[in-house]
Amino acid sequence: MEPPKPVVTQQPQVSNPPNDLKVILHEEMINKSLAALGNITGKEPYKVLFVEDTFTYTLINPKIYLHPGKAEFVTDVNVTAGPFSYSTPCKGDVLITYDRTKNLIYVKILKAVVGIYTKVLGTKYHIKDIDIANNFEEPFTFEGPAATSSEMEMEMPDGTKKTLVMTTTSCDIIVMEDQLMVPCEVEFVDKEKIVPKKK
C-alpha cells in the first residue's frame, strides 16, 4: 500500500530550508522500530530436477541506513534449501516521504532482492529470486512536526488577554547522514481571527 498524496519526497540538503521548527528522526530510532518486529522469516516449497522440498530464509540484523539524499535497507539473509544452507548479504531501496495532509513521515522499503539456491548431487541450482521488501508491505510511520501546534495566552497592556495559535506552514523533508529532518516555517495567528472550517 503506497502512502497517500500529497507528499514531499526525500531530497539532499538544500541551501535555504525552512528553519523555524525542525523535527529530526535519527537512524537509530527507525531501526528500533525495525528491530521491534522480531524475527522475520519466510518459507516456500520448491522443485529442482527430481527433488521436491522447501526453503526457508531468515533476516539477520536488518537495518535502514540514511545518507545525504537517500536511504538504503541492508540485511544478511540465512537460507536453508533442503540440505544446503548459506548466508548472503542483501541491499535494497528505501523511499522516504512526508504527507503534509496527514502530518506523517513514511519510511517504505521498496525492493530488496536475494537469490535462493540449493545443491543437488553437488551441483548448485538457482531456485528463484525473492523480494525481501514483500515482508514489509506497510511503511514505517512517524508523526511529523504539525503535532507541535500549540496555543499561548498573552496579557495585553489594557488588561485583556489574547490567545495566539502557532501552526506549521511550509515543510520539507531532507535525508541527511544518520538522520531525517523535516524543517518547517511556523506562523502565529490571533485565535479570534481564525475562521472555523466548514464541516
C-alpha positions in Angstrom: 0.0 0.0 0.0 1.5 3.3 -1.1 1.5 6.3 1.2 -1.2 8.8 0.3 -0.6 12.1 -1.6 0.3 15.0 -1.4 3.8 14.0 -0.3 7.2 15.5 -0.2 9.9 13.0 -1.2 13.4 12.7 0.1 16.0 15.1 -1.2 19.5 16.2 -0.5 20.1 19.1 2.0 19.1 22.4 0.4 20.8 25.7 0.9 17.8 27.6 2.5 15.3 25.2 4.0 12.6 26.4 6.4 14.2 26.8 9.8 11.6 28.0 12.3 11.0 24.5 13.6 12.7 21.1 12.9 11.7 17.6 13.6 14.6 15.1 13.5 14.4 11.3 13.4 17.6 9.6 14.0 18.6 6.4 12.1 18.8 4.6 15.4 15.1 5.3 16.2 14.0 4.0 12.8 16.0 0.8 13.4 14.5 0.4 16.8 11.1 0.1 15.1 12.5 -2.4 12.7 14.0 -4.5 15.5 10.7 -4.5 17.4 9.2 -6.6 14.6 11.2 -9.6 15.9 12.4 -12.5 13.7 11.4 -12.1 10.1 11.3 -15.5 8.2 9.7 -17.0 5.2 9.1 -20.5 3.8 8.2 -21.8 0.3 8.1 -25.1 -1.5 10.4 -25.7 -4.5 11.2 -28.3 -7.1 14.5 -28.8 -8.7 15.0 -31.8 -11.1 13.6 -34.8 -9.1 13.9 -33.1 -5.7 10.8 -31.5 -4.0 11.5 -29.7 -0.8 11.1 -26.4 1.0 13.4 -23.5 1.5 13.4 -21.1 4.5 15.0 -17.7 4.9 15.6 -15.6 8.0 16.7 -11.9 8.1 19.7 -11.3 10.3 20.2 -7.8 11.8 18.2 -5.8 9.2 18.9 -2.1 9.2 18.0 1.1 7.4 20.8 3.5 6.7 20.4 7.1 6.0 22.8 9.0 3.7 22.5 12.5 2.1 19.5 12.4 -0.2 18.9 8.7 0.0 18.2 5.7 2.3 19.0 2.0 1.9 18.0 -1.3 3.5 20.7 -3.7 4.4 20.5 -7.2 5.9 22.1 -10.6 6.0 19.8 -13.5 4.9 20.3 -17.0 6.2 18.9 -19.5 3.7 18.2 -23.3 4.1 17.1 -25.1 1.0 16.9 -28.8 1.6 20.3 -29.9 2.9 22.0 -26.8 1.6 22.4 -23.8 3.9 24.2 -20.5 3.4 24.2 -16.8 4.3 24.2 -13.9 1.9 24.1 -10.1 2.1 21.2 -8.2 0.7 20.7 -4.5 -0.1 17.5 -2.7 -1.0 15.9 0.6 -1.8 14.0 2.8 0.7 11.7 5.6 -0.1 11.0 8.4 2.5 8.1 10.7 2.1 6.2 13.3 4.2 2.5 13.6 3.9 1.6 17.2 4.7 -2.1 16.5 4.9 -1.9 13.7 7.4 1.3 15.0 9.1 3.0 11.6 8.7 6.5 10.6 7.8 6.7 7.3 5.8 9.7 5.1 5.6 9.0 2.4 2.9 11.3 -0.5 1.9 10.6 -0.7 -1.8 12.8 -3.5 -3.1 15.5 -5.9 -1.7 16.1 -9.0 -3.9 18.0 -12.0 -2.9 18.7 -15.2 -4.8 17.7 -18.6 -3.4 19.9 -21.6 -4.3 20.2 -25.3 -3.5 22.6 -28.1 -4.4 21.6 -31.4 -5.9 24.3 -34.1 -6.3 27.0 -31.4 -5.8 25.7 -29.1 -8.4 24.4 -25.6 -7.5 20.9 -24.7 -8.8 19.1 -21.3 -8.7 15.6 -21.8 -7.4 14.2 -18.3 -7.6 14.7 -14.7 -6.6 12.7 -13.3 -3.7 11.9 -9.7 -2.8 12.5 -9.2 0.9 10.5 -6.0 0.7 7.3 -8.1 0.5 7.8 -8.7 4.2 7.2 -5.0 4.8 4.0 -4.2 2.9 3.2 -1.3 5.2 5.6 1.6 5.6 7.1 2.6 9.0 5.1 5.7 10.0 6.2 8.5 12.3 4.4 11.7 13.4 5.5 14.9 11.7 6.0 18.4 13.0 2.4 19.6 12.8 1.8 17.8 16.1 3.7 20.6 17.8 0.9 23.1 17.1 0.1 25.0 20.3 -1.6 28.0 21.9 -0.2 30.7 24.1 -2.1 33.2 26.1 -0.7 36.8 26.3 -1.8 39.6 28.6 -2.1 42.9 26.8 -1.3 46.4 28.2 -5.0 47.2 28.6 -5.5 44.1 30.7 -7.2 42.0 28.1 -5.9 38.6 27.1 -5.1 37.4 23.6 -4.5 33.8 22.6 -2.0 33.2 19.8 -2.1 29.9 17.9 1.1 28.5 16.5 0.8 26.3 13.4 3.3 24.9 10.9 3.1 26.0 7.3 5.8 25.2 4.7 7.6 21.9 5.4 10.2 19.9 3.5 11.9 16.6 4.1 15.6 16.2 4.0 17.6 13.0 4.3 21.0 13.5 5.9 23.8 11.3 7.2 22.3 9.2 10.0 19.2 11.3 10.4 16.0 12.5 8.7 15.0 16.1 9.1 11.6 17.8 8.5 12.1 21.6 8.7 9.1 23.9 8.8 8.1 27.5 8.8 5.6 28.5 11.6 3.1 31.3 11.9 1.2 32.8 14.8 -2.4 33.9 14.4 -4.8 35.6 16.9 -7.2 32.9 17.8 -10.2 35.3 17.5 -9.3 35.9 13.8 -9.3 32.2 12.9 -12.3 31.4 10.7 -13.7 27.9 11.7 -13.5 25.4 8.9 -16.9 24.3 7.4 -17.8 20.7 8.1 
